[in-house]
Every structure is written in C-alpha cells, then in structure tokens.
C-alpha cells in the first residue's frame, strides 16, 4: 500500500468513527422511536464501513 493510499484509509477511518459517534449520540437523544431505530441502523452501517477500512491495514 502506498503512503497516499494509507493516508486515504486513515482519513476514511476518522470519518467513519466520527459518523458512528454522531449516530450513537443522536439515536439516544431522539424521542421518535422509528427515527431512533433508523439512526441506530446508520450507526451499524458506519461501524461495518469502519471495520472494512480497518481490515485494509
């Protein structure tokens, strides 16, 4: 893996980690059950993407 590719993967990991954190906090604050469930699903999706990027290293 080139250094440029490594920087891209590290950047993507940072973005996915941020999105996971935001989705987690938001889903806990929402009062609408359906919307909270949807945001929790987004959190799961970002967790999966984080793990996929992590596996590239």
N, CA, C and O of each residue as an XYZ file, in Angstrom:
228
protein
N       0.855     -1.166      0.000
C       0.000      0.000      0.000
C       0.908      1.237      0.000
O       1.850      1.327      0.786
N       0.612      2.172     -0.881
C       1.414      3.385     -0.948
C       1.077      4.301      0.227
O       0.066      4.117      0.906
N       1.928      5.276      0.451
C       1.685      6.203      1.555
C       0.432      7.038      1.301
O      -0.276      7.401      2.241
N       0.160      7.342      0.040
C      -1.048      8.105     -0.299
C      -2.296      7.275     -0.001
O      -3.274      7.797      0.534
N      -2.267      5.993     -0.342
C      -3.396      5.112     -0.053
C      -3.592      4.954      1.450
O      -4.724      4.924      1.934
N      -2.503      4.855      2.176
C      -2.577      4.732      3.629
C      -3.211      5.977      4.244
O      -4.030      5.869      5.157
N      -2.841      7.146      3.752
C      -3.442      8.390      4.238
C      -4.939      8.413      3.958
O      -5.719      8.873      4.792
N      -5.343      7.920      2.790
C      -6.769      7.865      2.455
C      -7.513      6.954      3.419
O      -8.583      7.316      3.909
N      -6.966      5.789      3.697
C      -7.616      4.835      4.599
C      -7.696      5.420      6.006
O      -8.727      5.294      6.667
N      -6.636      6.049      6.465
C      -6.652      6.668      7.799
C      -7.702      7.778      7.871
O      -8.394      7.916      8.880
N      -7.816      8.555      6.816
C      -8.814      9.617      6.766
C     -10.232      9.026      6.784
O     -11.111      9.517      7.492
N     -10.431      7.984      6.007
C     -11.734      7.330      5.965
C     -12.098      6.731      7.324
O     -13.257      6.786      7.735
N     -11.117      6.161      8.017
C     -11.360      5.628      9.363
C     -11.813      6.730     10.310
O     -12.726      6.536     11.113
N     -11.172      7.879     10.210
C     -11.552      9.007     11.051
C     -12.974      9.470     10.778
O     -13.731      9.762     11.704
N     -13.332      9.537      9.505
C     -14.687      9.956      9.140
C     -15.730      8.953      9.622
O     -16.771      9.346     10.149
N     -15.464      7.685      9.448
C     -16.422      6.661      9.869
C     -16.559      6.631     11.386
O     -17.656      6.430     11.908
N     -15.470      6.829     12.083
C     -15.523      6.873     13.546
C     -16.378      8.055     13.996
O     -17.192      7.923     14.911
N     -16.195      9.196     13.361
C     -16.983     10.388     13.681
C     -18.468     10.148     13.416
O     -19.312     10.524     14.229
N     -18.787      9.523     12.283
C     -20.187      9.260     11.939
C     -20.819      8.261     12.908
O     -21.982      8.413     13.282
N     -20.058      7.238     13.317
C     -20.560      6.287     14.310
C     -20.913      6.998     15.603
O     -21.980      6.778     16.175
N     -20.007      7.855     16.057
C     -20.205      8.577     17.314
C     -21.424      9.488     17.228
O     -22.251      9.515     18.139
N     -21.532     10.229     16.134
C     -22.675     11.140     15.957
C     -23.992     10.380     15.916
O     -24.971     10.792     16.537
N     -24.016      9.269     15.185
C     -25.244      8.483     15.076
C     -25.636      7.900     16.427
O     -26.818      7.870     16.770
N     -24.671      7.445     17.182
C     -24.947      6.869     18.506
C     -25.550      7.918     19.429
O     -26.577      7.676     20.062
N     -24.919      9.074     19.506
C     -25.415     10.150     20.371
C     -26.807     10.599     19.941
O     -27.685     10.823     20.774
N     -26.995     10.728     18.633
C     -28.277     11.210     18.119
C     -29.394     10.213     18.381
O     -30.490     10.604     18.783
N     -29.130      8.923     18.156
C     -30.184      7.927     18.345
C     -30.657      7.878     19.800
O     -31.825      7.595     20.065
N     -29.752      8.151     20.738
C     -30.122      8.148     22.157
C     -30.952      9.373     22.531
O     -31.721      9.333     23.491
N     -30.800     10.463     21.776
C     -31.499     11.698     22.089
C     -32.867     11.798     21.415
O     -33.714     12.584     21.838
N     -33.077     11.013     20.383
C     -34.337     11.112     19.643
C     -35.490     10.499     20.426
O     -35.338      9.465     21.077
N     -36.642     11.151     20.352
C     -37.830     10.643     21.032
C     -38.707      9.809     20.100
O     -39.451      8.939     20.553
N     -38.617     10.075     18.811
C     -39.374      9.311     17.826
C     -38.717      7.934     17.673
O     -37.559      7.833     17.267
N     -39.459      6.887     17.998
C     -38.892      5.528     18.007
C     -38.424      5.087     16.622
O     -37.351      4.498     16.491
N     -39.219      5.369     15.587
C     -38.836      4.949     14.229
C     -37.572      5.658     13.776
O     -36.681      5.045     13.188
N     -37.501      6.945     14.050
C     -36.326      7.712     13.647
C     -35.092      7.259     14.436
O     -33.996      7.171     13.883
N     -35.272      6.978     15.703
C     -34.182      6.493     16.527
C     -33.668      5.148     16.015
O     -32.461      4.913     15.979
N     -34.580      4.278     15.623
C     -34.196      2.979     15.061
C     -33.422      3.147     13.767
O     -32.423      2.465     13.536
N     -33.888      4.058     12.924
C     -33.213      4.309     11.649
C     -31.784      4.824     11.883
O     -30.845      4.374     11.228
N     -31.631      5.757     12.807
C     -30.302      6.306     13.089
C     -29.404      5.229     13.709
O     -28.196      5.220     13.474
N     -29.981      4.336     14.487
C     -29.202      3.207     15.032
C     -28.719      2.296     13.907
O     -27.605      1.774     13.957
N     -29.558      2.110     12.898
C     -29.157      1.318     11.733
C     -28.010      2.002     10.990
O     -27.096      1.339     10.498
N     -28.065      3.325     10.913
C     -26.966      4.069     10.297
C     -25.676      3.892     11.089
O     -24.592      3.773     10.517
N     -25.808      3.876     12.405
C     -24.634      3.647     13.250
C     -24.012      2.287     12.938
O     -22.792      2.162     12.831
N     -24.864      1.271     12.795
C     -24.376     -0.075     12.469
C     -23.663     -0.077     11.116
O     -22.613     -0.700     10.957
N     -24.250      0.629     10.144
C     -23.663      0.690      8.802
C     -22.291      1.350      8.851
O     -21.351      0.873      8.215
N     -22.169      2.444      9.602
C     -20.879      3.116      9.704
C     -19.871      2.262     10.466
O     -18.672      2.333     10.199
N     -20.344      1.465     11.403
C     -19.466      0.538     12.106
C     -18.926     -0.522     11.145
O     -17.748     -0.875     11.196
N     -19.798     -1.023     10.273
C     -19.370     -2.006      9.272
C     -18.343     -1.399      8.327
O     -17.337     -2.033      8.011
N     -18.595     -0.169      7.874
C     -17.655      0.501      6.977
C     -16.320      0.752      7.675
O     -15.261      0.602      7.066
N     -16.370      1.132      8.950
C     -15.152      1.337      9.730
C     -14.334      0.055      9.763
O     -13.123      0.079      9.541
N     -14.995     -1.064     10.040
C     -14.295     -2.345     10.108
C     -13.714     -2.749      8.758
O     -12.627     -3.323      8.698
N     -14.432     -2.453      7.675
C     -13.913     -2.778      6.340
C     -12.645     -1.983      6.040
O     -11.670     -2.523      5.516
N     -12.672     -0.690      6.379
C     -11.467      0.121      6.175
C     -10.338     -0.359      7.069
O      -9.183     -0.391      6.644
N     -10.653     -0.730      8.291
C      -9.644     -1.202      9.232
C      -8.985     -2.487      8.726
O      -7.788     -2.697      8.923
N      -9.762     -3.332      8.082
C      -9.229     -4.587      7.568
C      -8.278     -4.380      6.392
O      -7.532     -5.290      6.030
N      -8.299     -3.188      5.796
C      -7.363     -2.901      4.712
C      -5.936     -2.714      5.213
O      -4.974     -2.832      4.454
N      -5.817     -2.422      6.498
C      -4.470     -2.166      7.049
C      -3.752     -3.441      7.413
O      -2.616     -3.397      7.886
